[in-house]
Amino acid sequence: MQNCAAGGCAINPLPAAAISYPNSPYCAAGATTATVTQTGQTGGTYSAPGGLSINPSTGSINIGASTPGTYTITYTFNNGVCSNTATTSVVIGATPVLTITNPAAVCAPATVDLTAAAITAGSTPGLTYSYFTDAAATITLANPSSVSASGTYYIQGTSPGGCITPVRAVTVVVNPAPVASIAYNGAPFCTSGTIVVTRTGQAGGTYGSTAGLSINSSTGAINLSASTPGTYIITYSFTNGTCPGTATTTISIISSPALITHDPAAVCAPASVDLTAAAVTAGSTAGLTFNYFTNAAGTIALANPGAVTASGTYYIQGSSSSGCITTIVPVTVTIIPSPVAAISYPGSPYCQSSTTTASVTRTGQAGGTYSSTAGLVINPTTGLIHITASTAGTYTVTYNFSNGTCTNTTTTLVTIQANPLLLITNPAPVCAPSSVDLTAAAITAGSTPGLSFAYFTNAAGTLVLANPSAVTGSGTYYIQGTSASGCKTSVTAVNVVINPLPVATINYSGSPFCATGAATVTITGQTGGTFSATPGLVIDPSTGTIDLSGSTPGNHTVTYTFSNGNCSNTTTASLVVVAQPVLVITDPAAVCSPSTVDITAAAITAGSTPGLTLTYYSDATGTTPLVNANAINTSGTYYIQGTNAAGCKVIRPVQVTINPIPLASISYSGSPFCNAGTAVVTQTGQGGGSYSAA
């Protein structure tokens, strides 16, 4: 509005407001009142087309009193100067309808699909459905499109506007299917007899199969004899009155195998008949396995069908790989006894030098012929062997003979030994007490290998040599060789030479020896030998004389080696060299007479060999004993001799010095004296002394 008074115009602002119904759309069967949300200018009025029940002052809508549809609501308002309007849309949806038709009953394991359109046919179009297991619709049905259990389930519809239907029940019926199974135990079957079915589960059904199988439709029994071999599927159809069912199994019927036998040709013993040979069952069904019996009932197995050795009637039965068996069929075996004979040459092996002919010993069938390999001279009619004309060796003699029907052979071995050869090489001479071993291989080297030897003391070979491996006497002995077959050589001489040993003995009289001077040997027996000794003994190898002073003290062995020109020998002697004792002399200190000197004092011989026995002499040869060695009162040279336990001695001088006492006398003439003046001494003898008084 314009106000142009006082020469001017004023433009007033329009009032502003906005309205809305936040919960739109509304379901007619849901909320009862819808309240407006208004912002901006208040105090206005509300209006709407017919069909919507609205309070013009508050804008509240009575949902239940309104007709479903879409409405535009106008809010008219002013600010006292200017007026304005605001509008909004509100939708009121009609309550949807849910119509339920229970699904048809099914037979397990079939399921029911509650989401199928037929279940909710006639309901408000466009509904979205939810499925539940309880009437309160709080537990959702997990698999509404595949319900497998009978029961009451629940459905609720929701319109696109969010309006929901009441929860409606739907009934599902899933009838249990009947169960059965069938089997024909023992398959595959042969075309003989009848087999019955083994059925479990629903009874009362019927049996059927394809053409060629003779089956009883009520019992399921199969007549194998009337059926054609082959593989069949048998179907068992049954019902429990509500639901039907079927069960199947497969069987195979195999044609019975055919067995044809042919009697084997007669043979001569010890040959045998092989009933397992293919010719015996030629023409039978291929692939059969055969069993062999000694009786027609087939209860006693034939132990060795591959090598039947007795004439008679035997029986065969065939089995196919499927287990079908043939009838038991007889077969006749004929074994003709062979003639029997045996031959031998009891004297084998034969020596060419001792036998001229050898006769055969035969038992059994006569009239045969004898033969052998080249080198054996044999009479083919009599079997007589000419030994000396045959070549040495081992031969097989064959005797061929016949009884008019069957022929046979027998053999024996004959050995002809060549004369063994004995070569003798005389053993080398030996020296007694050595012996000669006539059994040594070198004595008979070059002889026929493998000979055993006998040893004799005479050329006739009648006196056995007792110790051929240790002959101790020179002479001629004799050897004869015998081969493993018993053939002997001639008796051959062998010469043994045993030379006597030279003999000698040596002796060193006086042992043990002190290590001074020389020791000479005494020889008896063979001379001209040489001497040797253990280390430390100085010996002349030609004379055997020992330098005792140059030898080392100790036990020694001297060996004397000598020869008589053919044989050498040795002998030994033992001796002992004892070390010389050491005597150390220290001259005693000089003394004054009348004192004496003791030369037996230990200090005199200190440092000498311990344990010496000491003796004392007045002469250097040690022949005049000193009687008072412990109290010598005269100056001079004396002698001490030390002897060790072995008796070795050493003598040494000892110097004794005894000085004489000096002599003097004094006197005072005129004594006694008065104690006035001087008294003069009178002295004779040793001068230079000093005086003292008491």
SELUM-978341 format. One record per residue (C-alpha): residue in three letters; x, y, z. Coordinates in steps of 0.2 Angstrom, whole numbers, plus 5000, padded with zeros to 4 digits. Each point is the difference from the previous one (the first is absolute). Layout:
// SELUM-978341
ALAXYZ
...
//
This chain:
// SELUM-978341
MET500050005000
GLN500650174996
ASN499850165011
CYS500450154991
ALA499450135013
ALA501050155003
GLY500750004983
GLY500949835001
CYS499749814998
ALA500549865013
ILE500349814995
ASN499649885014
PRO500849825001
LEU499049854997
PRO499949885015
ALA500849834998
ALA499649825007
ALA500249824995
ILE499049845005
SER500449814998
TYR499349835006
PRO501649915003
ASN499249825002
SER499150014983
PRO499549894992
TYR498749945014
CYS499149835000
ALA498250015003
ALA500049865012
GLY501550065009
ALA500250175008
THR498450105005
THR500750175000
ALA501350094989
THR500750165008
VAL500750144989
THR501850075002
GLN499950194998
THR501450134999
GLY499950194997
GLN498450115001
THR498749925012
GLY498250035003
GLY499549944983
THR498649884994
TYR500149834992
SER499049944985
ALA499949844989
PRO499049934986
GLY498549895005
GLY500349835006
LEU501450065013
SER499450035017
ILE501150155006
ASN499850125015
PRO500150174992
SER500850085015
THR501349875005
GLY500349914984
SER499749835008
ILE499449864989
ASN498849875005
ILE500749854990
GLY498649885005
ALA498750134994
SER500950044984
THR499849914983
PRO501649924994
GLY500950104987
THR501250144996
TYR499650185007
THR500750184998
ILE499850095017
THR500050194999
TYR500650115015
THR499350184999
PHE500850135011
ASN500450195002
ASN501050125010
GLY498750135003
VAL500550104984
CYS500349874987
SER499349824997
ASN500949844993
THR499749814997
ALA501149845002
THR499549834994
THR500649815002
SER499449834994
VAL499349865011
VAL499749824995
ILE498849895009
GLY500249824994
ALA498649875001
THR500249855011
PRO500749854989
VAL499149834998
LEU500949835003
THR499149854993
ILE500749835004
THR499749834991
ASN500849855008
PRO501249914988
ALA499649824994
ALA500749865010
VAL501749924994
CYS500949845002
ALA501750005008
PRO501450034995
ALA499050144990
THR499950175008
VAL498750145000
ASP500350184993
LEU499150125011
THR500650144989
ALA499049944985
ALA498850134994
ALA498649875002
ILE500150015019
THR499650195000
ALA498950014985
GLY498650135003
SER501150115011
THR500350194998
PRO501250014985
GLY501850055003
LEU500149945017
THR501749945007
TYR499849845010
SER500949945016
TYR499949825007
PHE500049945018
THR499949855011
ASP498950085013
ALA498450105000
ALA500850155009
ALA501250014984
THR501550015011
ILE501049844993
THR500450014982
LEU499849854989
ALA501749964993
ASN499549914984
PRO498250054995
SER500349954982
SER500549825005
VAL499049955016
SER500349815003
ALA499049975016
SER498150005003
GLY499350145011
THR499250175001
TYR501150154994
TYR499650194999
ILE500050134987
GLN499950195001
GLY499950134985
THR500750174999
SER499450134987
PRO501250124991
GLY499450135012
GLY500549905015
CYS498349955005
ILE500049825007
THR498649874999
PRO499549895015
VAL501049845003
ARG499149864991
ALA500349815003
VAL500449884986
THR500049815002
VAL501349884992
VAL499849814999
VAL501549904995
ASN499549815000
PRO501449885003
ALA500649894985
PRO500049815002
VAL501849925000
ALA500549834994
SER501649924993
ILE500349844990
ALA501549894997
TYR500449834991
ASN501549935010
GLY501349904991
ALA500150094983
PRO500549974987
PHE498949854997
CYS500249854989
THR498649944989
SER499349865012
GLY498850005015
THR499050145008
ILE500550155010
VAL498950095013
VAL500050195004
THR500550075016
ARG498850155004
THR500050125015
GLY498850145003
GLN498250034992
ALA499249834995
GLY498649974987
GLY500950074985
THR500349924983
TYR501549954991
GLY500550034982
SER501450004987
THR500550004982
ALA499649864988
GLY501149845002
LEU499949995019
SER498749885006
ILE499450085017
ASN498549985011
SER499250175001
SER499249965017
THR501549915009
GLY501550074990
ALA500649824998
ILE501149974984
ASN500049844990
LEU501850004994
SER499849854989
ALA498650094990
SER500950164999
THR501250064986
PRO501850045006
GLY500350195002
THR499950145012
TYR498350065006
ILE499350145011
ILE498649945011
THR498850145006
TYR498949975016
SER498550125000
PHE499050035016
THR498950125010
ASN499550045018
GLY498350054995
THR500450194998
CYS501750004991
PRO500849884988
GLY501849954999
THR501249894990
ALA501649915003
THR501249924987
THR501449875000
THR501149934986
ILE500449814997
SER501049914987
ILE499649834993
ILE501549914992
SER499949854988
SER500549845007
PRO501849954994
ALA500349844989
LEU501349875005
ILE500649884986
THR501449875004
HIS501249894990
ASP500849855007
PRO501950034999
ALA501149884990
ALA500749855010
VAL501850025006
CYS501449885006
ALA500550015019
PRO500950095008
ALA499250134988
SER498550095007
VAL498450084993
ASP499650185001
LEU498150025002
THR500350195001
ALA500650004982
ALA498950114989
ALA499749854988
VAL499049915013
THR498750135002
ALA500150074982
GLY498350074994
SER499450055017
THR499450175004
ALA501550125000
GLY500750065016
LEU499449865011
THR501049955016
PHE500149825002
ASN499949895015
TYR500549815000
PHE499349865010
THR500249825003
ASN498249965002
ALA498450044990
ALA499250105014
GLY501550135000
THR500349995018
ILE501849935000
ALA501250114992
LEU501449934989
ALA501650045008
ASN501150014984
PRO499050034984
GLY501550074991
ALA500949835002
VAL498849855002
THR501149845002
ALA498649875001
SER498849934988
GLY498150035004
THR498550114998
TYR500150185006
TYR498850145000
ILE500050194995
GLN498950145004
GLY500150184992
SER499650165009
SER499850174991
SER500750165006
SER498250045006
GLY499949855011
CYS498949894989
ILE500549824999
THR499949864987
THR499449825003
ILE501449885006
VAL500749914985
PRO501149845000
VAL501649984991
THR501049844998
VAL501949985003
THR501049854994
ILE501849985006
ILE500949854994
PRO501449935011
SER501750024993
PRO501349865001
VAL501350015014
ALA501849965001
ALA501650065009
ILE501849984996
SER501650035010
TYR501949974999
PRO500449955018
GLY501950024998
SER500050184994
PRO501150105001
TYR501249894990
CYS501950024999
GLN500749974983
SER501549915007
SER499149885011
THR498449954989
THR499849944982
THR498149994999
ALA498450045010
SER498449914999
VAL498350085003
THR498749945013
ARG498250024993
THR498349975009
GLY498350014991
GLN499650014982
ALA501349904989
GLY500350014981
GLY500650185000
THR501550084993
TYR501550105008
SER500850164994
SER501150145007
THR501050154994
ALA501649984989
GLY501549955010
LEU499249855009
VAL500249834991
ILE498349915004
ASN499149844993
PRO498350074995
THR499249835003
THR500849945016
GLY500550175007
LEU501849935003
ILE501350145001
HIS501849984994
ILE500950115014
THR501850004993
ALA499350054982
SER499050145007
THR500650185003
ALA500050055019
GLY498550105005
THR498249995007
TYR498749934988
THR498149995000
VAL499549824994
THR498250004993
TYR498949844999
ASN498550014988
PHE498749875002
SER498149974995
ASN498649885006
GLY499250014983
THR498950145004
CYS501050135009
THR501850044999
ASN501150065015
THR501850045004
THR501149995015
THR501850065003
THR501549985011
LEU501750085002
VAL501649924997
THR501750075004
ILE501749954993
GLN501550075009
ALA501650034991
ASN501549935008
PRO500650135013
LEU501850074998
LEU501250015015
LEU501650114999
ILE501250005014
THR501350145004
ASN501249955014
PRO500050135014
ALA501550115004
PRO501249935014
VAL499750065017
CYS501050015016
ALA499549905015
PRO499050025011
SER498950074985
SER498949884992
VAL499449984982
ASP498150014995
LEU499749884986
THR498250065000
ALA500550174994
ALA499250054983
ALA501850034992
ILE500449815002
THR498649954988
ALA499950164990
GLY499449964982
SER499049845005
THR498249984995
PRO499050125010
GLY498949945014
LEU501049855004
SER500149935018
PHE501749945005
ALA500649855010
TYR501849995007
PHE501049845002
THR501749945006
ASN500149864987
ALA499950004981
ALA498649875001
GLY498950135009
THR499649885014
LEU500850095015
VAL499250165004
LEU501150155005
ALA499450055017
ASN500550194999
PRO500150054982
SER499850195004
ALA501549995012
VAL501349884994
THR501650015011
GLY501149864992
SER500950004984
GLY499549874987
THR498949954986
TYR498150015003
TYR498649964988
ILE498450094994
GLN498449944991
GLY498650114994
THR498149965000
SER498750104990
ALA498350045006
SER499349854990
GLY501349885008
CYS501249994986
LYS501849985006
THR501750054994
SER501549895000
VAL501150015017
THR501450124997
ALA501650035010
VAL500450175009
ASN501850035008
VAL500150085017
VAL501750075006
ILE500250075018
ASN501750065004
PRO500749995019
LEU500250165009
PRO501750055007
VAL500150015019
ALA501050115012
THR499950085017
ILE500950155007
ASN500350055018
TYR500750155009
SER500649945017
GLY500150125014
SER498450104997
PRO499550125007
PHE501550104995
CYS500650165007
ALA500250144987
THR501849984999
GLY501249904989
ALA499449874987
ALA498949845000
THR500549854989
VAL498849874992
THR500149815001
ILE499349914984
THR499649824999
GLY499449934983
GLN500050094983
THR501350134999
GLY500250144987
GLY498550095004
THR499750195005
PHE499550085016
SER498750145002
ALA499250075016
THR498650115006
PRO500450194999
GLY501250075013
LEU501249845001
VAL501650034991
ILE500549834992
ASP501349944987
PRO498949924986
SER501349884996
THR500749945017
GLY498550045011
THR501250095012
ILE499050145010
ASP500750175005
LEU499250015017
SER500750185004
GLY499250064984
SER498449915002
THR498450075008
PRO499649925016
GLY498449894999
ASN499449834994
HIS500649954983
THR499749854988
VAL501449954988
THR499549914984
TYR501249884991
THR499549974982
PHE500949854991
SER499849884985
ASN500649834995
GLY499950054981
ASN498249944997
CYS499150065015
SER500150155012
ASN499650005019
THR500250125015
THR500349985018
THR500050135014
ALA500750045017
SER499550125013
LEU501150115011
VAL499950155011
VAL501250155001
VAL500050095016
ALA500550185002
GLN501650035009
PRO499750095017
VAL500650185003
LEU501150035015
VAL500250185005
ILE501450045013
THR500150165010
ASP501750005010
PRO499650035019
ALA500650165008
ALA501749995008
VAL500049985019
CYS501250025014
SER500849865009
PRO499449915011
SER498350024990
THR499649864988
VAL499150014983
ASP498449894996
ILE500049964981
THR498449905001
ALA499150165003
ALA498650034987
ALA500850174995
ILE501549914994
THR499049904986
ALA498650134998
GLY499450004981
SER500549824997
THR498749874993
PRO498749975013
GLY500049835009
LEU501949964998
THR500849885012
LEU501750095005
THR501649915005
TYR501650095006
TYR501849954996
SER501750065003
ASP500649964983
ALA499550054982
THR499649824995
GLY498849975014
THR500849855007
THR500550075018
PRO498450045009
LEU500150165012
VAL499649955017
ASN499650175008
ALA499250094985
ASN498950105012
ALA501450055011
ILE501650034990
ASN501450095010
THR501350004987
SER500250124985
GLY500049914983
THR499149944985
TYR498749875003
TYR498849914988
ILE498149984999
GLN499149874989
GLY498250014995
THR499049844995
ASN498250014993
ALA498749865001
ALA500649924984
GLY501849985007
CYS500850144989
LYS501450095009
VAL501050165000
ILE501450055011
ARG500650185004
PRO501350085011
VAL499650125015
GLN501350115008
VAL500150015019
THR501050145008
ILE500450005019
ASN501150155006
PRO501249985015
ILE499750105016
PRO501350145004
LEU501049985017
ALA500650145013
SER500450015018
ILE500150155012
SER500650035018
TYR500350145012
SER501649975010
GLY499950075018
SER498249975003
PRO499350035012
PHE500350194998
CYS499750155011
ASN498950124994
ALA501350124995
GLY501050024983
THR499849894984
ALA500149814997
VAL500749954983
VAL499349844991
THR501249864993
GLN499249934984
THR500649854990
GLY499249934984
GLN498850084988
GLY500150195001
GLY498950144996
GLY498649965011
SER499050115012
TYR499849995019
SER498650015011
ALA499749975019
ALA498649945011
//
